[in-house]
């Protein structure tokens, strides 16, 4: 044992004397420093000029550094392992000492220097944050970014490249194979497979690490097992005494401990991947079958949130009008476990198939279903950290209807659905409820938020954080703007409240009155773990990056109100457009129920009017450059997609890839093609006539359905007339 320790110490000293490790540490510090500004070097327009703080600086540097430094450490490791082979000294060494000890000492020494590099790199970035940017340091973000993201990436690289080299005994083959594993990680959308830097774009300043922390830790656990598996396989096939790979395996497998450990970590890797506890496969709308013989009449959700543990406890009552069905299906969230289910007061047994439960109901006209359930909300594997439709954490709650946190009945919806209930949450959180807030009661250290409203959809959301609230009045319509105090300075300097008021006035004047005097419009900042925005009955949300920019954005206009930096103005216009788009949905989507008929949908109308608002505020140059030209470019790009233009070739493709292509095409038609068609109609009729026509359509279809054919007929347009080349 003493000899092994001495061997490791000598190897550590030898590496240090070579000076290569010093260059590696220095290179890592430089790469981490560059990584501080990495978001502004990407192609992600929405993340440019994000405000610098401990969360963004530590994560950006660690993520950027992990990508490059993992390659550097992998190359350094494989060259060290191949050293004796290149110098033809391995046989001599093996005759005096078990070569496994040499391999172990070198790998341990490299891991030791990976730890030292991580600590020095972290200290260097912290010094830059404090001395250059003068930003206070929150050590918790640094510990998470460097100990959970950066260092494990180096460790996985060292173990995997070591295992691959021992397996192949080829410098070229091990590097090529490692490169394939590396590239697959960068390209994968599945968070489980992204070991290099995780699939997270940025750590939320709004919600902190909480909503995604467990998934990143689980990813690291999985890849620790995978990298150990590769390393163990490499050890089992390590060449012995100039023997071939088969003979060497027979010799190595005599080590029962090594064989047992390798089998265990391989099985552990498979178990960890298949039994991943935080996500589920959400159903696609195309897979959902609606029972038209039964109609939803009312819902009463009674929910208690345990934000400390990320859990909820629910009792939801549903009322249905039955016209001949004997079952009701519910699309559920797999993380929420049903404790009890009653139909007309009697507890019954239900059937569960994947994420759908089927409930037997009596042949009566009025059916009441009560479901009691609890647990943690799961989201889609491909949406972790980028498109999460739901989470519950200590700092915030974000639950969209798409996450099925309120179990979704797969039935027809009545003309108006009565919805009433309450949310209970810790008293330090401000809940934003749909509809009208009836009352707020204090219960111990919680608050009970009671609400009610009538809606033509069963879309129910819940949002909570430590919000500031701005109250805005526009033409007798109450607008409530909820945002975190962390971004209050930006909200004030960039006049976000004034713009919201201006949007409301613009839509009221150019479309018509807001659909309801009873329900205030609630505009809510949420975390960047759900990019973009969302609109439901009288609540819209937008991701925090919209109002979490660097204070250098304050100077986009000079003293004469002239644009000085078009790049920053484009970002600002794009941010405002996101809010304007979601506000427009209160007219098209809530006020008027637009019946989808691709490319016709509420998205096209919302994009058209948000574009018109930005055009009014910033002029043709900005609105055209940020919106019109990208829309046209994207549509032209899709026209050249081989598999989109050749349906007969789709049979040869993976089903998931076909769906992604179809979804991409559909989104382009809804968001880009339709607003261009509307602009074509405006060009044909003239701005004034076209606008008057739309105002008439809105007035006649307020709180009613609107089809594409009805819109075209009432606007005196045809599909052919507004066709876009």
C-alpha positions as CSV (number, residue, x, y, z in Angstrom):
1,X,0.0,0.0,0.0
2,X,2.8,2.4,0.9
3,X,4.4,1.6,-2.5
4,X,1.2,2.5,-4.3
5,X,0.9,5.8,-2.4
6,X,4.6,6.6,-3.2
7,X,3.9,5.8,-6.9
8,X,1.1,8.3,-7.0
9,X,3.1,11.0,-5.3
10,X,6.0,10.5,-7.7
11,X,3.6,10.6,-10.7
12,X,2.1,13.9,-9.4
13,X,5.6,15.4,-9.0
14,X,6.7,14.1,-12.4
15,X,3.6,15.7,-14.2
16,X,4.2,19.0,-12.4
17,X,7.9,19.0,-13.5
18,X,6.9,18.5,-17.1
19,X,5.3,22.0,-17.1
20,X,2.5,20.7,-19.4
21,X,0.1,20.6,-16.5
22,X,0.9,24.3,-15.6
23,X,0.0,25.2,-19.2
24,X,-3.2,23.2,-19.0
25,X,-4.2,25.1,-15.8
26,X,-3.3,28.4,-17.3
27,X,-5.3,27.6,-20.5
28,X,-8.3,26.6,-18.4
29,X,-8.3,29.9,-16.5
30,X,-8.2,31.8,-19.8
31,X,-11.0,29.7,-21.3
32,X,-13.1,30.1,-18.2
33,X,-12.6,33.9,-18.3
34,X,-13.7,34.0,-22.0
35,X,-16.7,31.9,-21.0
36,X,-18.1,34.7,-18.9
37,X,-19.1,36.4,-22.1
38,X,-20.1,33.2,-23.9
39,X,-23.8,34.0,-24.3
40,X,-23.0,37.0,-26.5
41,X,-20.9,34.8,-28.7
42,X,-23.7,32.3,-29.5
43,X,-26.4,32.5,-32.2
44,X,-29.1,32.8,-29.5
45,X,-30.4,36.3,-30.0
46,X,-32.7,36.0,-26.9
47,X,-29.7,35.5,-24.5
48,X,-27.5,38.4,-25.7
49,X,-26.7,41.0,-23.0
50,X,-28.2,39.1,-20.1
51,X,-27.4,40.8,-16.8
52,X,-24.2,39.6,-15.2
53,X,-24.4,38.2,-11.7
54,X,-23.1,35.2,-9.8
55,X,-25.6,32.8,-11.4
56,X,-24.8,33.8,-15.0
57,X,-21.1,34.4,-14.6
58,X,-20.4,31.1,-12.8
59,X,-22.6,29.0,-15.0
60,X,-21.5,30.6,-18.3
61,X,-17.8,30.2,-17.5
62,X,-18.3,26.6,-16.2
63,X,-20.4,25.5,-19.2
64,X,-18.1,27.1,-21.8
65,X,-15.0,25.9,-20.0
66,X,-16.3,22.3,-19.6
67,X,-16.8,22.1,-23.4
68,X,-13.2,22.9,-24.3
69,X,-11.4,21.7,-21.2
70,X,-13.0,18.2,-21.3
71,X,-11.3,17.8,-24.7
72,X,-8.0,19.1,-23.4
73,X,-8.0,16.8,-20.4
74,X,-9.1,13.8,-22.6
75,X,-6.2,14.5,-24.9
76,X,-3.7,15.0,-22.0
77,X,-4.9,11.7,-20.5
78,X,-4.6,9.5,-23.6
79,X,-1.2,10.9,-24.4
80,X,0.0,10.0,-20.8
81,X,-1.4,6.5,-21.1
82,X,0.2,6.0,-24.5
83,X,3.6,7.4,-23.4
84,X,5.2,4.0,-22.7
85,X,3.9,2.5,-25.9
86,X,5.3,5.4,-28.0
87,X,8.7,5.1,-26.2
88,X,8.6,1.2,-26.4
89,X,9.3,1.0,-22.7
90,X,6.1,-0.8,-21.6
91,X,7.6,-4.3,-21.6
92,X,10.5,-3.2,-19.4
93,X,8.1,-1.5,-16.9
94,X,5.8,-4.5,-16.8
95,X,8.8,-6.8,-16.0
96,X,9.4,-4.9,-12.8
97,X,5.9,-3.8,-11.7
98,X,2.3,-4.6,-12.3
99,X,1.4,-2.2,-15.1
100,X,-2.0,-1.7,-13.6
101,X,-0.4,0.3,-10.8
102,X,1.2,2.6,-13.3
103,X,-2.1,3.2,-15.1
104,X,-3.9,3.8,-11.8
105,X,-1.3,6.3,-10.6
106,X,-1.4,8.3,-13.8
107,X,-5.2,8.4,-13.9
108,X,-5.4,9.3,-10.2
109,X,-2.7,12.1,-10.8
110,X,-4.7,13.5,-13.7
111,X,-7.9,13.6,-11.6
112,X,-5.9,15.3,-8.8
113,X,-4.8,18.0,-11.2
114,X,-8.4,18.3,-12.6
115,X,-9.5,19.1,-9.0
116,X,-6.7,21.7,-8.6
117,X,-7.6,23.2,-12.0
118,X,-11.3,23.4,-11.0
119,X,-10.4,25.2,-7.8
120,X,-7.9,27.7,-9.4
121,X,-10.3,28.3,-12.3
122,X,-13.2,29.0,-10.0
123,X,-11.1,31.4,-7.9
124,X,-9.9,33.2,-11.0
125,X,-13.5,33.8,-12.3
126,X,-14.6,34.9,-8.8
127,X,-11.8,37.4,-8.8
128,X,-12.8,38.7,-12.2
129,X,-16.4,39.1,-11.0
130,X,-15.4,41.0,-7.9
131,X,-12.4,43.1,-9.2
132,X,-13.4,43.9,-12.8
133,X,-17.2,43.8,-12.7
134,X,-17.6,44.8,-9.0
135,X,-20.5,42.3,-8.6
136,X,-21.1,40.6,-5.2
137,X,-20.3,36.9,-5.1
138,X,-22.9,34.3,-4.2
139,X,-20.7,31.2,-3.5
140,X,-23.6,28.8,-3.8
141,X,-23.8,29.3,-7.6
142,X,-20.1,28.8,-8.0
143,X,-20.1,25.6,-6.0
144,X,-22.9,24.2,-8.1
145,X,-21.5,25.3,-11.4
146,X,-17.9,24.1,-10.8
147,X,-18.5,21.1,-8.6
148,X,-21.6,19.7,-10.3
149,X,-21.0,20.8,-13.9
150,X,-17.4,21.7,-14.6
151,X,-15.3,19.1,-12.6
152,X,-17.6,16.1,-13.3
153,X,-17.2,16.8,-17.0
154,X,-13.4,16.6,-16.7
155,X,-13.7,13.4,-14.6
156,X,-16.0,11.7,-17.1
157,X,-13.6,12.7,-19.9
158,X,-10.6,11.2,-18.1
159,X,-12.4,8.0,-17.2
160,X,-14.0,7.4,-20.6
161,X,-10.9,8.1,-22.7
162,X,-8.9,5.9,-20.3
163,X,-11.3,3.0,-20.7
164,X,-11.4,3.5,-24.5
165,X,-7.6,3.5,-24.7
166,X,-7.3,0.4,-22.5
167,X,-9.9,-1.4,-24.7
168,X,-8.4,-0.5,-28.1
169,X,-4.8,0.1,-27.2
170,X,-4.9,2.6,-30.1
171,X,-4.5,6.4,-29.7
172,X,-6.4,7.1,-32.9
173,X,-9.4,4.8,-32.2
174,X,-9.8,5.9,-28.6
175,X,-9.7,9.6,-29.6
176,X,-12.2,9.0,-32.5
177,X,-14.6,7.0,-30.3
178,X,-14.4,9.6,-27.6
179,X,-15.1,12.3,-30.2
180,X,-18.3,10.6,-31.3
181,X,-19.5,10.4,-27.7
182,X,-18.6,14.0,-27.2
183,X,-20.5,15.2,-30.3
184,X,-23.5,13.2,-29.5
185,X,-23.7,14.9,-26.2
186,X,-23.6,18.4,-27.8
187,X,-26.3,17.5,-30.3
188,X,-28.8,15.7,-28.0
189,X,-31.9,17.3,-26.7
190,X,-32.4,14.6,-24.1
191,X,-31.0,16.0,-20.8
192,X,-29.8,12.5,-19.8
193,X,-27.4,12.3,-22.7
194,X,-25.8,15.8,-22.4
195,X,-22.9,15.0,-20.1
196,X,-20.4,17.6,-21.6
197,X,-22.2,20.8,-20.4
198,X,-25.8,19.8,-19.6
199,X,-28.6,20.9,-21.9
200,X,-29.2,24.0,-19.8
201,X,-28.8,27.3,-21.6
202,X,-28.6,29.5,-18.5
203,X,-29.3,29.4,-14.8
204,X,-32.4,31.4,-13.9
205,X,-31.9,34.6,-12.0
206,X,-35.6,34.6,-11.3
207,X,-36.0,31.0,-9.9
208,X,-32.5,30.0,-9.1
209,X,-31.1,26.4,-9.5
210,X,-34.1,24.8,-7.7
211,X,-36.3,23.8,-10.7
212,X,-33.5,22.0,-12.6
213,X,-31.0,21.2,-9.8
214,X,-32.1,17.6,-9.3
215,X,-32.1,16.8,-13.0
216,X,-28.5,18.1,-13.4
217,X,-27.4,16.1,-10.4
218,X,-29.1,13.0,-11.8
219,X,-27.4,13.5,-15.1
220,X,-24.0,13.6,-13.4
221,X,-24.9,10.4,-11.4
222,X,-25.9,8.6,-14.6
223,X,-22.7,9.6,-16.5
224,X,-20.5,8.8,-13.5
225,X,-21.9,5.2,-13.8
226,X,-21.5,5.2,-17.6
227,X,-17.9,6.5,-17.5
228,X,-17.1,4.0,-14.8
229,X,-18.6,1.3,-17.0
230,X,-16.4,2.2,-19.9
231,X,-13.4,2.4,-17.7
232,X,-14.2,-1.0,-16.1
233,X,-14.7,-2.6,-19.6
234,X,-11.3,-1.1,-20.6
235,X,-9.7,-2.7,-17.5
236,X,-11.3,-6.1,-18.3
237,X,-9.9,-6.1,-21.8
238,X,-6.5,-4.5,-20.9
239,X,-3.7,-6.4,-22.8
240,X,-1.7,-8.7,-20.6
241,X,1.8,-10.1,-21.4
242,X,1.6,-9.4,-25.1
243,X,-1.6,-11.5,-25.3
244,X,-4.6,-10.8,-27.6
245,X,-7.8,-9.1,-26.5
246,X,-9.6,-12.5,-25.9
247,X,-6.8,-14.1,-23.9
248,X,-6.3,-10.9,-21.9
249,X,-10.0,-10.8,-21.0
250,X,-9.8,-14.4,-19.7
251,X,-6.9,-13.4,-17.5
252,X,-8.4,-10.1,-16.3
253,X,-11.8,-11.6,-15.5
254,X,-10.1,-13.8,-12.8
255,X,-10.2,-10.6,-10.7
256,X,-13.7,-11.2,-9.3
257,X,-13.8,-7.8,-7.7
258,X,-13.2,-6.0,-11.0
259,X,-15.7,-8.2,-12.9
260,X,-18.4,-7.8,-10.2
261,X,-17.9,-4.0,-10.0
262,X,-18.0,-3.6,-13.8
263,X,-21.2,-5.6,-14.1
264,X,-22.8,-3.6,-11.2
265,X,-22.0,-0.2,-12.7
266,X,-23.2,-1.3,-16.2
267,X,-26.5,-2.5,-14.7
268,X,-26.6,0.6,-12.6
269,X,-26.2,2.8,-15.7
270,X,-29.1,1.0,-17.4
271,X,-31.3,1.2,-14.4
272,X,-30.6,4.9,-13.9
273,X,-31.4,5.7,-17.5
274,X,-34.7,3.7,-17.6
275,X,-35.9,4.6,-14.2
276,X,-35.2,8.3,-14.4
277,X,-37.7,9.9,-11.9
278,X,-38.1,13.5,-13.1
279,X,-39.5,13.4,-16.6
280,X,-42.2,11.7,-18.7
281,X,-43.2,11.5,-22.3
282,X,-46.0,14.1,-22.8
283,X,-48.7,13.2,-25.2
284,X,-48.7,14.9,-28.6
285,X,-52.0,16.7,-29.5
286,X,-52.1,14.6,-32.6
287,X,-52.4,11.5,-30.4
288,X,-55.3,12.8,-28.3
289,X,-58.8,11.6,-29.2
290,X,-61.6,13.8,-27.9
291,X,-65.0,12.2,-26.9
292,X,-67.6,14.5,-28.3
293,X,-70.4,12.7,-26.5
294,X,-69.5,14.2,-23.2
295,X,-69.1,17.8,-22.4
296,X,-67.1,19.5,-19.5
297,X,-69.4,21.9,-17.6
298,X,-67.3,23.0,-14.6
299,X,-64.0,22.5,-12.7
300,X,-63.2,23.2,-9.0
301,X,-59.5,22.8,-8.2
302,X,-58.4,22.9,-4.6
303,X,-54.6,22.8,-4.4
304,X,-52.0,23.0,-1.7
305,X,-48.4,23.6,-2.8
306,X,-45.4,22.4,-0.7
307,X,-42.8,24.5,-2.5
308,X,-40.1,23.4,0.0
309,X,-40.3,19.8,-1.3
310,X,-41.5,20.6,-4.8
311,X,-44.8,18.8,-4.3
312,X,-48.5,19.5,-4.4
313,X,-51.7,18.0,-2.9
314,X,-54.8,18.3,-5.0
315,X,-58.6,17.7,-5.0
316,X,-60.2,18.5,-8.3
317,X,-64.0,18.3,-8.9
318,X,-65.2,18.0,-12.5
319,X,-68.8,18.3,-13.7
320,X,-69.8,16.8,-17.0
321,X,-72.9,16.7,-19.2
322,X,-73.1,13.1,-20.6
323,X,-74.8,12.4,-23.9
324,X,-74.2,8.7,-24.3
325,X,-70.7,7.9,-23.1
326,X,-69.8,5.2,-20.5
327,X,-66.2,6.2,-19.9
328,X,-64.2,9.4,-19.5
329,X,-60.5,9.6,-20.2
330,X,-58.1,12.0,-18.5
331,X,-54.6,12.9,-19.6
332,X,-52.6,13.0,-16.4
333,X,-49.1,13.9,-15.2
334,X,-47.2,10.7,-14.3
335,X,-45.5,12.4,-11.3
336,X,-48.8,12.9,-9.6
337,X,-50.2,9.8,-7.9
338,X,-54.0,9.3,-7.5
339,X,-55.0,8.7,-3.9
340,X,-58.8,8.4,-4.6
341,X,-61.2,8.8,-7.5
342,X,-65.0,9.1,-7.0
343,X,-67.8,9.2,-9.6
344,X,-71.1,10.8,-8.3
345,X,-69.8,10.3,-4.7
346,X,-68.8,6.6,-5.1
347,X,-65.2,5.5,-5.1
348,X,-64.3,3.5,-8.2
349,X,-61.4,1.7,-9.8
350,X,-59.9,3.1,-13.0
351,X,-57.6,1.8,-15.7
352,X,-54.3,3.5,-16.5
353,X,-52.6,3.2,-20.0
354,X,-49.3,5.2,-20.2
355,X,-50.3,8.7,-19.1
356,X,-54.1,8.3,-19.6
357,X,-56.6,7.0,-17.1
358,X,-60.0,5.7,-18.2
359,X,-62.9,6.1,-15.7
360,X,-66.2,4.2,-16.0
361,X,-69.3,6.5,-15.6
362,X,-73.0,5.7,-15.2
363,X,-75.5,6.3,-18.1
364,X,-76.9,9.5,-16.6
365,X,-76.9,13.1,-17.9
366,X,-75.0,14.7,-15.0
367,X,-71.7,13.2,-14.0
368,X,-69.5,14.5,-11.2
369,X,-65.9,13.2,-10.9
370,X,-63.7,13.9,-7.9
371,X,-60.0,13.1,-8.1
372,X,-57.6,13.3,-5.1
373,X,-53.9,13.2,-6.0
374,X,-50.5,14.4,-4.9
375,X,-46.8,14.3,-5.8
376,X,-44.2,16.2,-8.0
377,X,-44.9,17.4,-11.5
378,X,-42.9,15.7,-14.3
379,X,-41.9,17.4,-17.6
380,X,-40.7,16.1,-21.0
381,X,-37.1,14.9,-21.2
382,X,-36.4,17.2,-24.1
383,X,-37.8,20.2,-22.3
384,X,-35.7,20.2,-19.1
385,X,-34.2,23.6,-18.6
386,X,-35.5,25.0,-21.9
387,X,-39.2,24.3,-22.3
388,X,-40.4,23.1,-18.9
389,X,-44.3,23.4,-18.8
390,X,-44.3,22.9,-15.1
391,X,-42.3,22.9,-11.8
392,X,-42.7,23.6,-8.1
393,X,-39.7,25.0,-6.3
394,X,-38.9,27.0,-3.2
395,X,-38.4,30.2,-5.1
396,X,-41.2,30.0,-7.6
397,X,-44.1,27.9,-9.0
398,X,-44.8,27.6,-12.7
399,X,-47.6,25.4,-13.9
400,X,-49.0,25.6,-17.4
401,X,-52.0,23.5,-18.5
402,X,-49.7,21.7,-20.9
403,X,-48.1,19.9,-17.9
404,X,-51.5,18.4,-17.0
405,X,-51.0,19.3,-13.4
406,X,-54.8,19.7,-13.5
407,X,-55.7,16.4,-15.0
408,X,-57.1,17.1,-18.5
409,X,-60.4,15.4,-19.4
410,X,-60.4,14.3,-23.0
411,X,-63.9,15.5,-23.8
412,X,-65.6,18.3,-25.6
413,X,-65.7,21.7,-23.8
414,X,-68.9,23.6,-23.2
415,X,-69.6,27.1,-24.5
416,X,-68.4,28.5,-21.1
417,X,-66.9,26.4,-18.3
418,X,-67.3,27.6,-14.8
419,X,-64.1,27.4,-12.9
420,X,-63.6,28.2,-9.2
421,X,-61.3,27.1,-6.5
422,X,-58.2,28.0,-4.5
423,X,-54.4,27.7,-4.2
424,X,-52.6,27.4,-0.9
425,X,-48.9,28.4,-0.9
426,X,-46.3,29.7,1.6
427,X,-47.0,33.2,2.6
428,X,-43.7,34.6,1.2
429,X,-44.9,33.8,-2.3
430,X,-47.4,35.9,-4.3
431,X,-49.7,33.7,-6.2
432,X,-51.1,34.8,-9.6
433,X,-54.4,33.1,-10.1
434,X,-56.5,32.9,-13.3
435,X,-59.8,34.9,-13.6
436,X,-60.8,37.1,-10.6
437,X,-59.2,36.9,-7.2
438,X,-62.1,36.7,-4.8
439,X,-60.2,36.7,-1.5
440,X,-56.9,35.9,0.3
441,X,-56.9,34.2,3.6
442,X,-53.9,33.6,6.0
443,X,-53.6,30.1,7.4
444,X,-50.6,29.5,9.7
445,X,-47.6,30.3,7.5
446,X,-49.6,29.9,4.2
447,X,-52.0,32.0,2.2
448,X,-55.1,30.7,0.5
449,X,-55.8,32.4,-2.8
450,X,-59.5,32.0,-3.8
451,X,-60.5,32.7,-7.4
452,X,-63.3,32.2,-9.9
453,X,-64.1,32.8,-13.6
454,X,-65.8,31.5,-16.7
455,X,-63.8,30.3,-19.7
456,X,-64.3,28.7,-23.1
457,X,-61.3,26.4,-22.3
458,X,-60.2,24.3,-19.3
459,X,-56.7,25.8,-19.4
460,X,-55.7,26.5,-15.8
461,X,-52.3,27.8,-14.8
462,X,-50.6,28.7,-11.5
463,X,-47.7,31.1,-11.0
464,X,-46.0,32.2,-7.9
465,X,-42.8,34.1,-6.8
466,X,-41.7,37.0,-4.6
467,X,-43.3,39.4,-7.0
468,X,-43.5,43.2,-7.1
469,X,-46.8,44.4,-8.6
470,X,-47.5,47.4,-10.9
471,X,-51.1,48.4,-11.3
472,X,-52.0,49.9,-14.7
473,X,-55.4,51.3,-15.8
474,X,-56.2,51.5,-19.6
475,X,-59.7,52.4,-20.7
476,X,-61.3,51.1,-17.6
477,X,-59.4,47.8,-17.9
478,X,-57.2,46.8,-14.9
479,X,-53.8,45.5,-15.9
480,X,-51.6,43.8,-13.2
481,X,-47.9,43.5,-14.0
482,X,-46.0,41.0,-11.8
483,X,-42.2,41.0,-11.8
484,X,-39.3,40.2,-9.4
485,X,-37.7,43.0,-7.5
486,X,-34.3,41.8,-8.9
487,X,-35.3,43.3,-12.3
488,X,-37.0,46.4,-11.0
489,X,-34.2,48.7,-12.1
490,X,-34.4,47.4,-15.7
491,X,-38.2,47.7,-15.7
492,X,-38.0,51.3,-14.7
493,X,-35.1,52.4,-16.9
494,X,-36.5,50.7,-20.1
495,X,-40.1,51.9,-19.4
496,X,-41.6,48.5,-19.6
497,X,-44.8,49.6,-17.7
498,X,-45.3,52.5,-20.2
499,X,-44.9,50.0,-23.1
500,X,-47.5,47.7,-21.6
501,X,-49.9,50.6,-21.3
502,X,-49.1,51.6,-24.9
503,X,-49.7,48.1,-26.2
504,X,-53.1,48.0,-24.5
505,X,-54.1,51.3,-26.0
506,X,-52.9,50.3,-29.4
507,X,-54.9,47.1,-29.5
508,X,-58.0,48.8,-28.0
509,X,-57.9,51.5,-30.7
510,X,-57.0,49.2,-33.6
511,X,-58.9,45.9,-32.8
512,X,-61.6,46.7,-30.2
513,X,-62.4,46.7,-26.6
514,X,-60.7,44.2,-24.2
515,X,-62.9,41.1,-24.0
516,X,-63.9,41.6,-20.3
517,X,-64.5,44.3,-17.7
518,X,-64.7,41.7,-15.0
519,X,-61.3,40.0,-15.2
520,X,-58.1,42.1,-15.0
521,X,-55.3,41.3,-17.5
522,X,-52.4,39.8,-15.5
523,X,-48.9,40.0,-17.1
524,X,-46.4,37.8,-15.3
525,X,-42.6,37.4,-15.4
526,X,-41.5,33.7,-15.1
527,X,-38.2,31.9,-15.3
528,X,-36.2,31.2,-18.4
529,X,-36.7,27.5,-17.9
530,X,-39.7,28.0,-20.1
531,X,-38.5,30.2,-23.0
532,X,-40.7,32.6,-24.8
533,X,-44.2,33.5,-23.6
534,X,-47.7,32.0,-23.0
535,X,-51.2,33.3,-22.9
536,X,-54.3,31.8,-21.3
537,X,-57.7,33.2,-20.3
538,X,-56.6,36.5,-18.7
539,X,-53.0,35.6,-17.7
540,X,-50.0,36.0,-19.9
541,X,-46.4,35.1,-19.0
542,X,-43.0,35.9,-20.5
543,X,-39.5,34.6,-19.8
544,X,-37.2,36.6,-17.5
545,X,-34.6,37.4,-20.2
546,X,-37.1,40.0,-21.5
547,X,-36.5,42.2,-18.5
548,X,-33.2,40.9,-17.2
549,X,-30.7,42.6,-19.6
550,X,-27.4,44.3,-18.8
551,X,-27.6,47.9,-17.8
552,X,-25.6,48.8,-21.0
553,X,-29.0,48.5,-22.7
554,X,-30.0,51.7,-21.1
555,X,-27.9,53.7,-23.6
556,X,-29.5,52.4,-26.8
557,X,-30.7,56.0,-27.5
558,X,-28.6,59.1,-27.4
559,X,-29.6,62.4,-25.9
560,X,-31.5,63.2,-29.1
561,X,-33.4,60.0,-28.9
562,X,-31.5,58.7,-31.9
563,X,-30.5,55.0,-32.2
564,X,-26.8,54.5,-31.5
565,X,-26.6,50.7,-31.3
566,X,-28.9,48.8,-33.7
567,X,-28.0,45.4,-32.3
568,X,-29.3,46.4,-28.8
569,X,-32.3,48.1,-30.3
570,X,-33.1,44.9,-32.2
571,X,-32.9,42.9,-28.9
572,X,-35.1,45.5,-27.1
573,X,-37.6,45.4,-29.9
574,X,-37.7,41.6,-29.9
575,X,-38.2,41.6,-26.1
576,X,-41.2,44.0,-26.4
577,X,-42.5,42.0,-29.3
578,X,-42.7,38.9,-27.1
579,X,-44.9,40.8,-24.6
580,X,-46.9,42.4,-27.4
581,X,-47.5,39.0,-29.0
582,X,-48.9,37.5,-25.8
583,X,-51.0,40.6,-25.0
584,X,-52.5,40.3,-28.6
585,X,-53.7,36.8,-27.7
586,X,-56.1,38.4,-25.3
587,X,-57.9,39.7,-28.4
588,X,-57.2,36.7,-30.7
589,X,-57.4,33.5,-28.7
590,X,-59.3,34.7,-25.6
591,X,-61.6,37.4,-26.9
592,X,-62.2,35.6,-30.2
593,X,-61.7,31.8,-30.3
594,X,-59.8,31.3,-33.5
595,X,-60.4,27.8,-34.9
596,X,-57.2,26.3,-36.1
597,X,-57.0,25.5,-39.8
598,X,-53.3,25.6,-40.8
599,X,-51.9,28.2,-41.5
600,X,-54.9,30.0,-39.9
601,X,-54.7,30.3,-36.1
602,X,-54.5,32.9,-33.3
603,X,-50.7,32.8,-33.6
604,X,-50.7,34.5,-37.0
605,X,-53.1,37.2,-35.9
606,X,-51.0,37.8,-32.7
607,X,-47.8,38.0,-34.7
608,X,-49.3,40.4,-37.2
609,X,-50.5,42.8,-34.5
610,X,-47.3,42.6,-32.4
611,X,-45.4,43.4,-35.6
612,X,-47.6,46.4,-36.3
613,X,-47.0,47.6,-32.8
614,X,-43.2,47.3,-33.1
615,X,-43.4,49.0,-36.5
616,X,-45.2,51.9,-34.9
617,X,-42.7,52.2,-32.0
618,X,-39.4,51.6,-33.9
619,X,-40.1,52.2,-37.5
620,X,-39.7,50.1,-40.7
621,X,-36.0,49.4,-40.5
622,X,-36.1,47.7,-37.1
623,X,-39.4,45.9,-37.6
624,X,-38.4,44.6,-41.0
625,X,-34.9,43.5,-39.9
626,X,-36.1,41.7,-36.8
627,X,-39.3,40.2,-38.1
628,X,-40.2,40.4,-41.8
629,X,-36.9,39.3,-43.2
630,X,-36.4,36.4,-40.8
631,X,-40.0,35.2,-41.5
632,X,-39.4,35.2,-45.2
633,X,-36.0,33.5,-44.8
634,X,-37.4,30.8,-42.7
635,X,-40.2,30.0,-45.1
636,X,-37.8,29.9,-48.0
637,X,-35.5,27.6,-46.0
638,X,-38.4,25.2,-45.3
639,X,-39.4,25.1,-49.0
640,X,-36.0,23.5,-49.7
641,X,-36.2,20.8,-47.1
642,X,-36.0,17.6,-49.1
643,X,-38.2,15.4,-46.8
644,X,-40.9,18.1,-46.5
645,X,-41.1,18.3,-50.3
646,X,-41.0,14.5,-50.8
647,X,-43.6,12.8,-48.7
648,X,-42.8,9.4,-50.2
649,X,-39.4,9.5,-48.6
650,X,-40.7,10.0,-45.1
651,X,-41.3,6.2,-44.7
652,X,-37.6,5.7,-44.5
653,X,-37.2,8.1,-41.6
654,X,-37.5,7.7,-37.8
655,X,-41.1,8.5,-36.7
656,X,-39.9,11.0,-34.1
657,X,-37.9,12.8,-36.7
658,X,-40.9,12.9,-39.1
659,X,-43.0,14.5,-36.3
660,X,-40.3,17.1,-35.6
661,X,-40.2,18.0,-39.3
662,X,-44.0,18.3,-39.4
663,X,-44.1,20.4,-36.2
664,X,-41.4,22.7,-37.6
665,X,-43.3,23.1,-40.8
666,X,-46.6,23.7,-39.0
667,X,-45.0,26.3,-36.6
668,X,-43.5,28.2,-39.6
669,X,-46.9,28.3,-41.3
670,X,-48.7,29.5,-38.1
671,X,-46.2,32.1,-36.9
672,X,-44.6,33.3,-40.1
673,X,-46.7,32.4,-43.2
674,X,-50.0,33.6,-41.8
675,X,-48.9,37.1,-40.7
676,X,-47.3,37.5,-44.1
677,X,-50.6,36.6,-45.7
678,X,-52.3,39.2,-43.5
679,X,-49.8,41.8,-44.6
680,X,-50.5,40.8,-48.2
681,X,-54.2,41.5,-47.5
682,X,-53.4,44.8,-46.0
683,X,-51.4,45.7,-49.1
684,X,-54.3,44.8,-51.4
685,X,-57.0,46.7,-49.5
686,X,-55.0,49.5,-48.0
687,X,-54.2,49.9,-44.3
688,X,-57.4,51.8,-43.3
689,X,-59.9,49.5,-45.1
690,X,-58.1,46.4,-43.9
691,X,-58.0,47.6,-40.3
692,X,-61.7,48.5,-40.3
693,X,-62.5,45.1,-41.6
694,X,-60.6,43.4,-38.8
695,X,-62.3,45.6,-36.3
696,X,-65.7,44.4,-37.6
697,X,-64.6,40.8,-37.5
698,X,-63.5,41.1,-33.9
699,X,-66.7,42.9,-32.9
700,X,-69.0,40.3,-34.5
701,X,-67.1,37.3,-33.2
702,X,-66.3,38.5,-29.7
703,X,-66.5,35.5,-27.3
704,X,-67.4,33.4,-30.3
705,X,-65.6,31.1,-32.7
706,X,-63.9,32.3,-35.9
707,X,-63.0,30.1,-38.8
708,X,-60.7,30.9,-41.6
709,X,-63.5,30.9,-44.2
710,X,-65.6,33.2,-42.1
711,X,-62.6,35.6,-41.7
712,X,-61.9,35.6,-45.4
713,X,-65.5,36.1,-46.4
714,X,-66.1,39.0,-43.9
715,X,-62.8,40.6,-45.0
716,X,-63.7,40.2,-48.7
717,X,-60.5,38.2,-49.4
718,X,-59.8,34.8,-50.9
719,X,-57.1,32.3,-50.1
720,X,-55.6,32.8,-53.6
721,X,-55.5,36.6,-53.2
722,X,-53.3,36.5,-50.1
723,X,-51.1,33.6,-51.2
724,X,-47.4,34.3,-50.5
725,X,-44.8,33.1,-52.9
